[in-house]
Amino acid sequence: MSCKVPTIRTFRIDQAHLPATHTEADSTGFMLLHSGIIANELGESFAFAMQELTGYAPTPIVQQALQGSVDWRIEIATCDGDNDVRVRVGEPDADDPRAVGTITDDDYTAQRGCARIPLGTLTDAVGGAPPGWVTADRLAVDLHGDTELDGHIGMMVAAPPTAIAIADALAPFLTKNLAAGIDTGELMGIDANGDNVITTTELQMSSIFESLTVADGTLTDFTDIPRCPDDVTQWISVGLAVHATAL
């Protein structure tokens, strides 16, 4: 940046939701890989889940968590008289490489940063799921505002921890539906031992779950080696709408 000591503004994300429709998934995705196509694999998967899983509507639970125990932040660094911007998305006090971009009036666009995302929280439709923080590469943002930000963010999340975080959040919801006699045809197939409890292990071994967490990025899809983390070979694209308030 042009200044040695940039001005850093911090915002707390207090609303966020994965897409509920294909149209939303398309509009919140980004061109994250060198193929040049709009990528939002996880968004597409959960748009399908919200349409196919009876009662699956995580947004109200997500908002409660983001306004309560899960502190997810956006930091924006700027220099006076300069349109360069650096953006970080993650937990408080982290020091991940920031996405690089520009500011025009109150519009912020930036790409190619690292991030942390609470995927357990974002897919929780019951309440009480672990945040499920997952490290991501290729952070991209398209945000607008002054004391409040609206827009969408996208990134490539590491596939193995993503599957764990989502399974931890989704298993209690599916168990609740199974107990209530909802969607039993599909859920009894996941409940491998027939004890009427769908565990995270059972869920991860199911074909339904595999279809929700399909990786759409490998090392060959990146124009350079991923930095965060640098030991992952399978990645999943995700884009979502957010609202954040200045702290």
Residue pairs with C-beta under 8 A, 6 or more apart in sequence:
1 77
1 79
1 82
1 84
1 86
2 79
2 82
2 84
3 79
3 80
3 82
6 77
6 78
6 79
6 86
7 77
7 78
7 79
7 80
8 75
8 76
8 77
9 75
9 76
9 78
9 246
10 73
10 74
10 75
10 246
10 247
11 73
11 74
11 75
11 76
11 148
11 149
11 244
11 245
11 246
11 247
12 66
12 71
12 72
12 73
12 74
12 244
12 245
12 247
13 66
13 72
13 73
13 74
13 89
13 242
13 243
13 244
14 63
14 66
14 67
14 243
14 244
14 245
15 63
15 66
15 242
15 243
16 62
16 66
16 72
16 122
16 240
16 241
16 242
16 243
17 58
17 59
17 62
17 122
17 240
17 241
18 42
18 43
18 46
18 47
18 58
18 122
18 123
18 238
18 240
19 25
19 27
19 28
19 40
19 43
19 44
19 46
19 47
19 239
19 240
19 241
20 47
20 50
20 51
21 47
21 51
22 44
22 47
24 43
24 47
24 241
25 40
25 43
25 44
25 47
25 239
26 38
26 40
27 152
28 40
28 43
28 152
28 154
28 239
28 240
28 241
29 38
29 39
29 40
29 43
29 154
29 237
29 239
30 38
30 39
30 40
30 111
30 140
30 142
30 154
30 237
30 239
31 37
31 38
31 39
32 39
32 138
32 140
32 154
32 155
32 156
32 217
32 237
33 39
33 138
33 156
33 217
33 221
33 222
33 237
34 221
34 222
34 223
35 221
39 154
39 156
39 216
39 217
39 237
39 239
40 154
40 237
40 238
40 239
41 214
41 215
41 216
41 236
41 237
41 238
42 157
42 162
42 212
42 213
42 236
42 237
42 238
43 237
43 238
43 239
43 240
45 211
45 212
45 213
45 214
46 123
46 212
48 212
49 56
49 212
50 56
50 57
53 173
53 174
53 177
53 183
54 177
54 182
54 183
55 125
55 173
55 177
55 182
56 125
56 173
57 125
58 122
58 123
58 124
58 125
61 124
61 125
61 126
61 127
62 121
62 122
62 124
64 127
65 118
65 121
65 124
65 127
65 131
66 72
66 121
69 131
70 118
70 121
70 131
71 91
71 92
72 89
72 90
72 91
72 117
72 118
72 121
73 88
73 89
73 90
73 91
73 92
73 244
73 247
74 87
74 88
74 89
74 141
74 143
74 149
74 242
74 244
75 87
75 88
75 89
75 98
76 85
76 86
76 87
76 108
77 85
77 86
77 87
77 88
77 98
78 84
78 85
78 86
78 103
83 102
83 103
83 104
84 100
84 101
84 102
84 103
85 100
85 101
85 102
85 103
85 108
85 110
86 98
86 99
86 100
86 101
86 110
86 113
87 98
87 99
87 101
87 108
87 110
87 113
87 139
87 141
87 143
88 94
88 96
88 98
88 99
88 113
88 114
88 115
89 99
89 113
89 115
89 116
89 117
89 139
89 141
89 153
89 155
90 96
90 114
90 115
90 116
90 117
91 116
91 133
94 116
96 113
96 114
96 115
96 116
96 228
97 113
97 114
97 227
97 228
98 110
98 113
98 114
99 110
99 111
99 112
99 113
99 139
99 140
99 141
100 110
100 111
100 112
100 113
101 108
101 109
101 110
101 111
101 141
102 108
102 109
102 110
106 144
106 145
106 146
107 142
107 143
107 144
108 141
108 142
108 143
108 144
108 149
108 151
109 141
109 142
109 143
110 139
110 140
110 141
111 138
111 139
111 140
111 141
112 138
112 139
112 140
113 138
113 139
114 135
114 136
114 137
114 139
114 227
114 228
115 135
115 136
115 137
115 139
115 153
115 155
115 228
116 133
116 134
116 135
116 136
117 133
117 134
117 136
117 155
117 157
117 238
118 131
118 132
118 133
118 134
118 165
119 132
119 133
119 134
119 157
119 162
119 165
119 166
119 169
119 238
120 129
120 130
120 131
120 132
120 133
120 165
120 166
120 168
120 169
121 129
121 131
121 132
121 169
122 240
123 129
123 132
123 165
123 166
123 169
123 170
124 169
124 173
125 169
125 170
125 173
126 172
126 173
126 176
128 172
129 168
129 169
129 172
130 165
130 168
130 169
132 161
132 164
132 165
132 166
132 168
132 169
133 165
134 157
134 158
134 161
134 162
134 165
135 157
135 158
135 161
135 228
135 229
136 155
136 156
136 157
136 158
136 228
136 238
137 155
137 156
137 158
137 222
137 226
137 227
137 228
137 235
138 154
138 155
138 156
138 222
138 226
139 153
139 154
139 155
140 153
140 154
140 155
141 151
141 152
141 153
141 154
142 151
142 152
142 153
143 149
143 150
143 151
143 152
143 153
143 242
143 244
144 150
144 151
145 151
146 246
147 245
147 246
148 243
148 244
148 245
148 246
149 242
149 243
149 244
149 245
150 241
150 242
150 243
151 241
151 242
152 239
152 240
152 241
152 242
153 239
153 240
153 242
154 237
154 238
154 239
154 240
155 237
155 238
155 239
156 217
156 226
156 235
156 236
156 237
156 238
157 235
157 236
157 237
157 238
158 229
158 232
158 234
158 235
159 213
159 215
159 232
159 234
159 235
159 236
160 232
160 234
162 213
162 236
163 204
163 209
163 213
164 200
164 204
166 209
166 212
166 213
167 200
167 203
167 204
167 209
168 200
170 203
170 209
171 198
171 199
171 200
171 202
171 203
174 183
174 187
174 190
174 198
174 203
175 196
175 197
175 198
177 183
177 187
178 184
178 187
178 188
178 191
178 196
178 198
179 196
186 208
187 198
188 194
189 206
190 198
190 202
190 203
190 206
190 208
190 209
191 197
191 198
191 202
192 202
192 205
193 202
203 209
213 236
214 236
215 234
215 235
215 236
216 235
216 236
216 237
217 234
217 235
217 236
217 237
218 233
218 234
218 235
219 225
219 226
219 233
221 235
226 232
226 235
